[in-house]
Amino acid sequence: MPPSVARVAVRMRLSAELLAAILAVDGRFRAILDDMERADALADVLLARRRQRVDGHRPEPVRTGRRG
């Protein structure tokens, strides 16, 4: 699966899980458009934070030898 397709799949799964959690917390069985939009927005924020964390923990490449 191409990376872009995998990212979309991860986002969709996360959004669905968040929507289910929103409904469970509210004690409802049916979602409205606002619920779906909120779940999508939360998924976007969580995935962006995850990317920042991962990017922040990548080690810098080590330079060996002399330049010039």
LINFEN-V266062 format. One record per backbone hydrogen bond with DSSP energy under -1.0 kcal/mol. NH is the residue of the N-H (numbers start at 1). CO is the residue of the C=O. Records with the same first field share a line. If there is no record, write none. Layout:
BEGIN
NH = CO / CO
END
This chain:
BEGIN
6 = 2
7 = 3
8 = 4
9 = 5
10 = 6
11 = 7
12 = 8
13 = 9
14 = 10
15 = 11
16 = 12
17 = 13
18 = 14
19 = 15
20 = 16
21 = 17
22 = 18
23 = 19
24 = 20
25 = 21
26 = 22
28 = 23
36 = 32
37 = 33
38 = 34
39 = 35
40 = 36
41 = 37
42 = 38
43 = 39
44 = 40
45 = 41
46 = 42
47 = 43
48 = 44
49 = 45
50 = 46
51 = 47
52 = 48
53 = 49
54 = 50
55 = 51
56 = 52
57 = 53
END
